[in-house]
Amino acid sequence: MKPKIKQHKKIAYILSQFPETHETFILREIIELEKNDIDLTLFSLKKCRDKIIHPQAQKFLLRTHYSSLFTTKTLFSVLYYIWNYPIRFIELCIHLIKYNYVSFEYLIKSFAILPISLHYARLIHSRGVQHIHAHWATIPTTSAIIISKILGIPFSFTAHAWDIFLKNPMLKEKVRLAEFVVTCTGYNKEYLDSLLHYHHDEKIIKNYHGIDFDTVPKVHKNTQENLIFSIGRLCEQKGFPYLIEAIAILKKWGHSFICKIVGEGPGRKALTEQIAELGLQAEVELCGIKPHSFIFDLFNQARMFVLPCVISRNGDRDGIPNVMIEALAMYTPVISTNVSGIPEIIKDGDTGITVEPRNSEKLAKAILYLYEHPELYRIITDNGRKLVEKEFDVKKNVKELVTIFFEKAHL
């Protein structure tokens, strides 16, 4: 009798760009899905443009499919589906126009990814893929819809933060068509439930991101008493101007803190000018993008991690920043704000401290309070570590995601 061969379930992952420096949560998810016998094929709508690529992502580069808008293969794929499935192709184009005509930007982007998506559809069909899953509710999910409609196979997607809170004309239709929707915070789920009225049948499912505790380096605290650490893209929703103002306030009060901010983004020039105007060149350093080893070293050195997130003027916001999970895992106390999904991990006075957003003075007072109360420091670091072990372990959470795939995608 021949031994039974274990069958791996085939899923196509549609991503905007892979790898992406700031999306380590997606990388961890991919790694763990493969450990759970899910056969993943990765399709990136854009080529990787990042200067720093995490070592764990390197092995996936040669296994990720990339394409461009104008290639022989994409042109052939468009002609192939026009010739062989003309009705489906026409219905698909009508569908994209119907749900995107209110936004010229989305209409153009939807048709711009049409050739690439049709090329990926041919590859997906040839691999015998059973399900399509997209990360981000924007263009990657539009691509998943194109592939799903042309091939007749189901799709799902993960919604994160800005992709549901900023303008997204097809959002309701994407939820309607999807087999299920995964989102990474309870805050997001409540928003989508209230907006889209999908309280029934649990179509929208909360599944936290997490970290792999096997890759978290040993905690060997070498704390610099006055060192504040922060990390994130230099953009409005991270609230860095309020952190810099808080450092200036503390300096005015006679307290000298050093603040290191890791990350890059469109706000660098404004932040550099703010630091100069406040005379904080010796206190605040914009470190740029750094590898994970550098970041974990700072977790060991920093007295506290501070990220004063805000809801930006255009409605953009974070969900639960993954660096907060890492900070708590490294027994580094966190101060943040009470916006979006942050209170789900930073519970004020229990696993961290939260203040109202856009309030530099209250932020400064919170920093000083934590600095002057070592007993609170010990409580929130111990509670924070216990919380992330319970709720944000990527191995546990991806096992839940695998169960979701099997139950909802009928693998």
ABEGO torsion letter per residue (X at the ends): XBBBBBBBBBBBBBBABOBBAABAAAAAAAAAAAAAGBBBBBBBABBBABABBBAAAAAAAAABBBBBABBAAAAAAAAAAAAABAAAAAAAAAAAAAAAAABAAAAAAAAAAAAAAAAAAAAAAAAGBABBBBBEABAAAAAAAAAAAAAGBBBBBBBABAAAABBBAAAAAAAAABABBBBABAAAAAAAAAAAGAABGGABBBBBBBBBAAABBBBBBBBBAABBBBBEBBBAAAGAAAAAAAAAAAAAAGBBBBBBBBEBEAAAAAAAAAAAAAGAAAABBBAEBBBAAAAAAAAAABABBBBBBBBBAAGBBBBBBAAAAAAAAAGBBBBBBABEAAAAABBBGAAEBBBBBGBAAAAAAAAAAAAABAAAAAAAAAAAAAAAAAAABAAAAAAAAAAAAAAAAGX
